C-alpha cells in the first residue's frame, strides 16, 4: 500500500530531527524550528521525492506555508503517482 503525501513529508522532516507529534496541518516549516538552510534542504528533498522543480520564489513562499498547503502544492505540481 503506498504511503500518503503527508506520511512522506513526515519522513522527510524526520531527517531534520522533527518529531512526528510536532507536525500538524497548520504547522509551518518555521514553526518546526528549521532554519533557512534546513527549509531549503526540505524543499529540495520534496523536489526529489516528487520529481518536480520548485522555483526560488515558490520556495520562499512554501517556507511560510502550512503543512496542509505544502501537501496541496505537491498534489497540484508533483508526480504523485507513487504517493496518494
N, C-alpha and C positions, 0 to 999 in steps of 0.2 A: 504494500500500500504506500503510495507516495506521501511524502510529508507536505504539510501546508507551507505556504509562504511565511506565515507567522513563525512556524517552527524553525524553518531555515534561517530566518532573521535572528531568532534567539540563538541558534547555533553560531552564527557569525559573531553576534555580540558576546557570546561566552568566550571567544578568543581574546577579548579585551577585558576579561575579568568582570564582566557584568553578570550579575546573578539573575536567574530567571524570574524570581519574585519581584525584581526591580522593574521589569519590563511590563508596562501596562499600555493599553491602547492610546492613552493621551500623553504618554511619556515622549519627550524629545531626546535626541542624542546628547544635547547639552545637559538635560536633566539627569542623564546617566553618568555625569561627570567625565565624559570623554572630551579630551582636549581637541583642538582643531586638527592636529595631525591624526589622532585616532579616528576622528569623524571622517576625514578624507580616506583613511585606510578601510573603514567600514564600507564607505560608498564604493571603493574600488573592489572590495570583496563582493558586494552586491552586483556590480557590473560583471564580474567573472562568473558568479553563480547563475546569473540570468541572461548571459550573453547579450549585454546591452551596453550602450555608451551613455554616460551621464555628462552633459556639458558643464563647464565651470560654473556658469550662472545657475544652472539647476542644482549643482552640488551645494552651492551656498544656500539656496532656498531649502533643499532637503534637510540640511543640518538643523534647520529650525522647525521642521515639520514633525508631527506626532508619528508614532509607530503606525497607527492606522492610515495616516496619509502617505507614509512611505510604502506601505503594503499596496495601497491603491495605485501609486505611481508604478510600482513593479508590475502589477496586473495589467496596467494600461500599456506600458512600454517594453516590458521584459519578455523574454522567451520563457513562458511559464509551463511549457509542455511537460517538463519533468516534475513540476510542483503544482499543487492545486490551491 
